[in-house]
Amino acid sequence: MAKQNTSVKERTRTNLQEPHDYVVIFHNDDFTTYDFVVKVLKVVFRKSESEAVKLTVQVDTEGQAIVGHYSYDIAVTKTNKAIQMARAENFPLKITYEQA
């Protein structure tokens, strides 16, 4: 009797999902100046002057503000760049990111 050589390919299902959104959050402190926060929001987060001022006031009055929704890599990069700018100017600006 001849041995049959058959191979069966099984389909594997790949569960592709959209990447998670991350939010970048600025937190209030008593030392970082309004002007500096506005500058960071304009330079790093590409906010308009009016939007940067609005977010800065929100950080001051509410204690924190979400400044943007990004993919993980972009959220980390923007957060690190903004923190580097703050430390270079000796400001203790606290910026975090978390999954939305």
Secondary structure, DSSP 4 states (H G I P E B T S, - for coil): -PPP----PPP------PPPPEEEEEE--SSS-HHHHHHHHHHTS---HHHHHHHHHHHHHHSEEEEEEE-HHHHHHHHHHHHHHHHHTT---EEEEEE-
